[in-house]
Amino acid sequence: MRGSHTASIFCFPRREAAMLRKNDVKTPTPDSDQPGDRAALIIVDMINPFDFAGGKTVRHAATHVSRTLADLRDQADRHGVPTIYVNDNFGQWHSEKSRLIESARPSLADGVIEPRNDDFFIIKPQFSGFYSTNLAVLLPKLGVRRLILTGIATEICILFTAADAHMRDYALWVPGDAVVAIDSDQAEGAMAIMKSTMDAEVAPTTDLRLSDWIVRSRCSAPVVCDRL
């Protein structure tokens, strides 16, 4: 079972923190960084009111993508890959997970992609999922070194998050059918940048299964792949 799940850092002594965890029905996130090279599924800004210029068109595209994400999330569950929602606060600085979801629910692209109780949920204030968030703290505690980046928008938040992840040496897969563009031309350029300068895999989920990418992204050389 995956760990707890709005990511936060508790300022409690270890004894008090342990007592809190004992009464928590969810499996806690480890206190210390974990070894390993796990993957994590990152879902960016899909909890979205779409109340911006062009939002109706983007919502239509997001509805289609949400079905792809639901299948990808099911694959992640089967392979023990944690799902982490990284979502903009949309200017609601007093907000938290439940309030963001409730305010966006009337316009959500598809209810099947709503966060579940055991999914992680991080609120971001800017384009990158790493900027001023706990994501950089959470990932090492889960033993994660590889990220599947999905969601909205390809040429903005996905690109900025990918750049920050690349600078932190995370392996990346940005499935072309699991991201949503606002401007298709700019999105095409963003995908090209992520592929060429960040060494990101950009194959769609129709051409690459999560299990196959996990094996491929572990390989440092073809001979290693041949032995897996």
Secondary structure, DSSP 8 states (H G I E B T S, - for coil): --B-SB-----S-HHHHHHHHHT-SSB---SS---S-EEEEEEES-S----STTHHHHHHHHHHHHHHHHHHHHHHHHTT--EEEEEE-TT-TT--HHHHHHHHGGG-S-GGGS--TTSEEEEESSSSSSTTSSHHHHHHHTTEEEEEEEEE-IIIIIHHHHHHHHHTT-EEE--TTSEE-SSHHHHHHHHHHHHHHS--B---TTT--HHHHHHHHH-SSHHHHHH-
